[in-house]
Amino acid sequence: MLIFVEYPKCSTCQKARKWLEGQGVEFTGRHILEENPTREELAAWAQKLPLRRLWNTSGQKYRQMGLARRLPEMSPEEQLDLLCTDGMLVKRPILLGEDLVLTGFKEAEWAAALGK
């Protein structure tokens, strides 16, 4: 079963959810603020894609914290420690499967990964 991690107010998340439903993809939804990704989850996801792809670089919190200049100086461990503190720092939506981690919604990428 796939897990769809989203922030329901996010227009990209809404678009991705609508696409998944339109494709008949079964998934379980997870609100990123109600169930923030743990450090262990983030570390596991970072094994399947570059850590930088887990950051919500267009988010207000990312900009307020000046992370564009701070992240290059941080170790992966420090990044994971910070990333797990607030779901708004995490790129979304995220689609998770047994061997699947997709961040952000790019229809062609998701379609290829799901064989649609």
N, C-alpha and C positions, 0 to 999 in steps of 0.2 A: 504494500500500500504506500502510495506517495503522500508526503506531507507538504502542504503549501503554507509557508510562513509568510504572513502578510501584515500590513498595517491597513485596516479596512478603509481609512480615509484617503489613502494614497491612490491617485488616479492610475498609476502604472499597475499597482496591485489589482485594482478593479478590472482593468483591461485583461490582465493575465488570467484572473479567475474566470472572467467571461469566456476567454478563449479556451481554457481547459474544459469548462462545462460544455462549450460548443463542440469540442472534439470528443466528448464522451469519456474524458479521463476521470477516473475515480481518484479522489484524494481526501485527506483529512485536513481541515483548516486549522491554523494556529495563529493567534493574535500575538504579534511580536512584543507588544508591551505587557500583555497579561502573562505571557510565558517567554520571558527573555532568554535568548540562547545562552547556554552555560559555557564556561571556558572550555570544558571538555568537548562539547559539541562543536564549538568554533575551531578548536584544534583539529578535530577529526575532519571537518569540512576543508580546512586549510591543507590537508593531505591530498585533497582531490583537485584543488585549484589554488592559484596564488593568493596569499593572504591579502594582498592589496585589493582583490576583487570582493572581499567581504566588507569593505568600508563604504559607507554611504557618503561619497565625496560631494554630493550635491545637497546634503542636508544642512539645516541651519546650525545644528549643534557642532557638526564637523567644522564649519566655518568659524563659529564663535570660539571654539577651542584652539583655533590656529593649527589644525592638524596637518594641513598641507605642508607646512614647513617642519612640523615636529616629528611626523612619522618616519622620515628617512633616518633620523637619529635614534629611533627606538628599536630595540631588539624585537624579534618575533614574540618572545615571551611577554615583554612589556606591552606590545600591541594587543595581544590576546587578553591580558589583564584589563586593559582599558576598554576594549571592544565589548567585553561581557558585562560591563557596568550599566549599559543603556542600549536598549533595542533600537533607539533612533540613530545610533551610530552604525548600525548594521545595514548593509545594502539589502534592499528588498524589491520585489518579492524573492523568495528562495523556494526552489522546488527540490525536495529531497527524496531519494529512493535508495535502494540497497547500495548501488554503486553510482549514484547520481547526485550531483550538487550543481544546481543552476542558480545564478544570482542575476537580478535585474531581468526584465522581460524583453527578449529579442525573439520574436515569433519564429523566425527561421531556425534559430539555434534550438529552441524548445521543441519545435516540430521534428528536427533531425534527431534529437536525443530521445524523443518519445516514439519515433517511427511513424509520424503523422504526415 
